[in-house]
Amino acid sequence: MSTQNRVEEQYQLWLNDPAIDEATKQELTSIANDPKEIEDRFYRDLEFGTGGLRGVIGAGTNRMNLYTVGRATQGLAQFVNQTGATNPSVVIAYDSRNQSPEFSLEAAKVLAGNGIKAYVFESLRPTPELSFAVRALKATAGIVVTASHNPPEYNGYKVYGADGGQLVPDQAEQVIGEIQKVQSFADVKRSTRSEAESAGMLQWVGQELDDQYIAAVTSVSLNKELIKKMSDNFRVVYTPLHGAGNLSVRAVLEEVGFSQVDVVAEQELPDAKFSTVKSPNPEEKEAFTLAIRQAKEVDADIIIGTDPDCDRMGAVVKDANGEYFVLTGNQSGAIMVDYLLNSLKERGELPANGVVIKTIVTSEMGAVIAKHYGVETLNTLTGFKYIGEKMTKFESSKEAEFLFGYEESYGYLAGTYARDKDAVIASMLICEAAAYYKNQGKTLYEVLQQLYERHGYFLESLESRTMKGKDGVEQIQGIMRDWRNNPPAEINGQQVVKVEDFSLGLYDLPAENVLKYTLSDNSWFCLRPSGTEPKIKVYFAVRGSSAQAASDAIHGLVKAVMSRVDQN
């Protein structure tokens, strides 16, 4: 069937399907004279990738709505019921986005309709708490309704396995297969809320799990006595960026002894429009504008910010001139690796078989630091699900002891209570590190410079190009095809000495559409289509003998690579 025929057929099916409510049909009727909009809404089913669903909220097969959520949950329910679990159950959490409570309740009703108990958080919670809750409740699976740091018009739906980690590709493929069997919305089985509650198939959860989660996070703290000693002389400014982190981050910081924590009032409460920022993303400096202004007023030692579902954390520290400097994800990761391993060594608790796990697009600086402490670093594909998968393997085999996992996109985890990145524990650890070094008369910026002097000047960069809609998908595919079929012999005056095409399933890793090129000076760059946004991402990394040398090298590398990317 041609794309145009599919679009028209699906559009008419939605307009005429008795299972679809009148408000949705009115929304679709309102775009009857906009063929481009109709095409974008119906040219495909919203893709259920390894991370689940993510898309613009609205009516249509390529949108987030009650029907696409119901269909996905029906497929998940069929998958869960095939696992053979006795009394299967699924935990559901959600963040502050539009329609998040409604999508969560719809998922719960569909699960109940399929004989699966749903534990649903009574209000918004951090994504990592969902990961923890799946493990604590011994559930069969988990769902988080979130679109992370995407723009306000988006929402999403992530699925977790029984170990508390996001589904890895082979599991996701099984769920996708079940979703594809759901041919009609009439095939979606659902209970009403009252029926599910009366039958004990819908249970609301909250404070008890919150307390357990906070206890698990704070148990990883390494220097509580020092924090209490520094408490009156250490100030934190925190912004939850209108998301789910507010209560949990503050509770954990208070529990470990941080008493001077100021919250950015304008960004404290949930706001689905994220009206004070261009993007609720702690990877972007603009998101910290209000926090930096407040930090200057109170002379804060550190600023921390968490994204809407509180799985990513960004930090801002004072530089050599006393100005606030936004750390990259790689820089925060390197600082935390060094602080964690150094603290364990000081306490005589550094295990002989300890490991740090990072992704292939994350800086090598953390690996070099870990090696300094005699700790091995393992690489995984991009996505914390792969780090979680390694953790679960090690928990069973005992061949290694997980110490820290991280990725350049501001995701971190220490401890084994969860299987996903956790901005709550990252907030605790980065503040703890800052207090630890302040006690020695140093800022985190000074610590970072000392790490560069000791291990080399690592510098990274990320470029992305947004390409929306059907044409954008094809354009991204064309760029990847061009680089794959015509690899460069040299870039920026450096020979390409290694080409890694991860779609071939290298190093026992799952196949993924990623290309990585290593140059003769050990710099590298990597091309990767985003799994959650209509973007192609290009990662760059260099290691120089000085800050200036690293800056010159990465500037030239970015310019050379992106000039070719932008020709497509």
FENDA-V501390 format. One record per backbone hydrogen bond with DSSP energy under -0.5 kcal/mol. NH is the residue of the N-H (numbers start at 0). CO is the residue of the C=O. Records with the same first field share a line. If there is no record, write none. Layout:
NH->CO ; CO
This chain:
5->1
6->2
7->3
8->4
9->5
10->6
11->7
12->8
13->9
14->10
15->11
16->12
19->16
24->20
25->21
26->22
27->23
28->24
29->25
30->27
31->28
33->30
37->33
38->34
39->35
40->36
41->37
42->38
45->60
48->46 ; 51
51->48
52->156
54->154
56->152
57->63
61->40
62->59
63->55
64->62
68->64
69->65
70->66
71->67
72->68
73->69
74->70
75->71
76->72
77->73
78->74
79->75
80->76
81->77 ; 78
82->79
84->79
87->84
89->116
90->140
91->118
92->142
94->144
99->96
102->98
103->99
104->100
105->101
106->102
107->103
108->104
109->105
110->106
111->107
112->108
113->109 ; 110
114->111
115->110
116->87
117->200
118->89 ; 116
119->117 ; 202
120->91
121->204
124->93
126->308
128->125
129->125 ; 126
130->126
131->127
132->128
133->129
134->130
135->131
136->132
137->134
138->133
139->88
140->88
141->159
142->90
143->157
144->92
145->143
149->146
153->150
154->54
156->52
157->143
159->141
160->164
163->160
166->158
170->167
171->167
172->168
173->169
174->170
175->171
176->172
177->173
178->174
179->175
180->176 ; 177
181->178
182->180
186->183
187->184
188->186
190->108
195->191
196->192
197->193
198->194
199->196
200->195
201->195
202->117
204->119
208->205
209->205
210->206
211->207
212->208
213->209
214->210
215->211
216->212
217->213
218->214
219->216
220->217
226->222
227->223
228->224
229->225
230->226
232->229
233->230
235->259
236->301
237->261
238->303
241->266
242->239
243->307
245->242
248->244
249->245
250->246
251->247
252->248
253->249
254->250
255->251
256->252 ; 253
257->252
258->256
260->258
261->235 ; 259
263->237
264->262
266->263
267->264
268->264
270->241
273->270
276->273
280->278
281->279
283->280
286->283
287->284
288->285
291->287
292->288
293->289
294->290
295->291
296->292
297->293
298->294
299->294
300->234
301->234
302->315
303->236
304->313
305->238
306->311
307->279
309->306
312->409
313->304
315->302
316->324
317->300
318->322
321->318
324->316
326->314 ; 324
331->327
332->328
333->329
334->330
335->331
336->332
337->333
338->334
339->335
340->336
341->337
342->338
343->339
344->340
345->341
346->342
347->344
348->343
349->343
350->348
353->350
354->400
355->375
356->403
357->377
358->405
359->379
361->358
367->363
368->364
369->365
370->366
371->367
372->368 ; 369
373->370
374->369
375->353
377->355
379->357
385->382
386->382
387->383
388->384
389->385
390->386
391->387
392->388
393->389
394->390
395->391
396->392
397->393
400->352
401->399
402->354
403->354
404->412
405->356
406->410
409->406
410->406
412->404
418->163
421->411
422->309
425->421
426->422
427->423
428->424
429->425
430->426
431->427
432->428
433->429
434->430
435->431
436->432
437->433
438->434
439->436
440->437
441->436
446->442
447->443
448->444
449->445
450->446
451->447
452->448
453->449
454->450
455->451
456->543
457->455
458->541
460->539
462->537
464->535
466->533
471->467
472->468
473->469
474->470
475->471
476->472
477->473
478->474
479->475
480->476
481->477
482->478
483->479
484->480
485->481
490->493
493->490
495->488
496->494 ; 517
497->517
499->515
500->498
501->499 ; 513
503->500
504->501
507->504
508->505
511->501
513->511
514->526
515->499
516->524
517->497
518->522
519->494
521->518
523->540
524->516
525->538
526->514
527->536
528->512
529->534
534->532
535->464
536->527
537->462
538->525
539->460
540->523
541->458
543->456
549->545
550->546
551->547
552->548
553->549
554->550
555->551
556->552
557->553
558->554
559->555
560->556
561->557
562->558
563->559 ; 560
564->560
565->561
566->563
567->563 ; 564
